Amino acid sequence: MRAGLVGFVGTGKSTLFQLLTGVVPDPGKVHTGQVGMAIVRDPRLEFLAELYRPKKVTPATVELLDTPGLMPGSHGDNPQRLALIRQADALLVVLGGFSGGDPARELTAFREEALFADLAVVANRVQRLETDVKKPRPEREAMLQELDLLRRVQDALENGRDVASLNLSAEQKKPMRSFGLLTEKPTVVILNTTQGSEVPPNLLALAPAAIAVDAQLELELEQMTPDERASFQNELGITELSRDRIIRAAYHAVGILTFFTAGEPEVRGWNLERGGTAVEAAGKIHTDLARGFIRAEVTAFDDLKRLGSMREVKAANLLRLEGKDYVVQDGDIVYFRSSV
């Protein structure tokens, strides 16, 4: 899973990138973007690590791309800056909630930038197709269908509506995948503000699930020892760091779940799209596991935690044998049998 951090200059986007990934922003990459991995903290993984005492513990991760800040007031080269995240699975839109700014207006401005950037891509493709369909060629019928679809998309964008509003089918979306349209991507809105501040009503009206975070404060807390952090959080009344809420929100927006593999060599969390099957989960680990898939031995995390050991799970007949079409559930602990 890959998410792109986007926002206008001065929103504290790079501070949030450091908070989420632990990677210090590199000034030399301010125009090209910087990649880091955000660890998905999961108490279920911690439980499995305590239970199995493995040699290695590997959490699930989310790849984050910190993009160059957008320039307000003019499109300028903003479309080129936004192009860096066209292959991201989700957008984390960072808004500034300090210095007297209006984050709702800022979100509206970002959405306009995304519409403008998408419109340029779609209009260019429409223009090419209009020229190409005038010539006889084997794929002309498919091109005509794509042209008809893209004209609908272009009309929506020109009227200020994003692509998601068209409710296109999976089949209709296929010819547009390579475009990486920004207005089609799941979005998490993050308000970077001071500790204790709430998301203002006018922003909630535009983004009901917006998350408020004091990125600088949380970054300072992350750099403390666990005891110091606990003491400061208690003093400030912070029960949960927004960092973890943001990662979970990105997971939810994209439709990602976590399944686990567990044993003495390694306990590990894996990402999988919701609705993914056992054979697709096996392929996340290694293509050979999917190619030679025989069956999956599946345990629900809640059953293992309640009973305390895999022996007790088996005694209660709660270890299930599933075929390749089994739809993996969030928290499943899976052992794959393969002929390869």
Protein Blocks (a to p, Z undefined) as FASTA:
>chain_A
ZZdddddehklmmmmmmmmnopacdfklmmnopadddddddfklmmmmmmnopabdcddd
ddddddddddehiaklmmmmmmmmmmpcbdcddddfeehiafklmmmmmmmmmmmmmmmm
mmmmmmmmmmmmmpgcfklmmmmmmmmmmmmmmmmmmnopafklnopafklmmmmmmnop
aklpccdddddddehiacdfklmmmmmmbccddfklmmmmmmpcfklmmmmmmmnopabd
fklmmmmmmmmmnopacdddddfkbccdddddehiafklmmmmmomklmmmocbdcdddf
klmmmnopaklmmmnopaccddfklccdehiacddddfZZ
